[in-house]
Amino acid sequence: MHLKDLKKTTPLVFNYANYVTPQFVANVVNVVGGSPIMAREVAEFPDLVGASDAIVINTGTWRRAELLETIKLAQLANQAQKVVVLDPVAVGIPSRSVPVKAVMADAKVDIIRGNAAEIAWFAGIDFASHGIDATGDGDLLAIAQQAAQKTGAMIAMSGAVDVVSDGVTTQTIAVDVPLLATNVGTGDALSALIGAFNGDEISVANTVRAMAMMKLAGVQAAQTVTTPGYFANQVLDELYLLTEDDLETFIAKEVKNG
């Protein structure tokens, strides 16, 4: 989906969000032209899934009491043929892998968005991390490709270098915006943005487009402000102001085939 089409169709993104960042996530979806909805009540799931274009499941603040609900949500999305995006926060910590393993065992995940350490977990590759942050080194392209091949999902690895791979086609955006890492909500919001751009069709191109939009907004915000608090608000402004031409020009310049 191109940005101009996203703004015309206003895809509804259902976020099964963590309780740390839902406000920022909802604002990001809203300012780019999508329509966000947050819910955790299982009784609402059939109606909301039916009305939505994408379902985003974030395991950042999972509770065991809600595990069956999370699985049910993914299954309903599968039945309705809606794209499912999984944000597996700190999945390398054993207790954090529980909901991820459960969802992926009983439902189909279309896209996995995470940092290098999180994606390496799916690839079965050791990669240093500290909490929610990736701190190690490795062959990012190989990690993303192997994770895609092992899971059957599209991989969207975000970081100093963004990598998108379906296991066959791999593309990168080697543009580092350190301030993006200072706001914990930017990754969660990126997952929702990926859902919005893939609402009509799941593809490497659509996933790259979402990641490029967040990265470009970060680049432009960092030219205006230099501190984390102001940066988060500036990112929202830049996302709101980005045009189709801005985004496609950035993609043509910065996206490379892996």
ZIRA-V221915 format. One record per helix or strand of 2 or more residues. SS is the DSSP state (2 for helix, 1 for strand). FROM is the first residue (numbers start at 1). TO is the last residue. If there is no record, write none. Layout:
SS & FROM & TO
SS & FROM & TO
This chain:
2 & 3 & 9
1 & 12 & 16
2 & 22 & 32
1 & 35 & 38
2 & 42 & 51
1 & 54 & 58
2 & 64 & 79
1 & 83 & 87
2 & 94 & 106
1 & 111 & 114
2 & 116 & 123
1 & 129 & 130
1 & 133 & 134
2 & 140 & 151
1 & 154 & 157
1 & 162 & 165
1 & 170 & 173
2 & 178 & 182
2 & 185 & 197
2 & 204 & 222
2 & 228 & 241
2 & 244 & 254
1 & 255 & 257
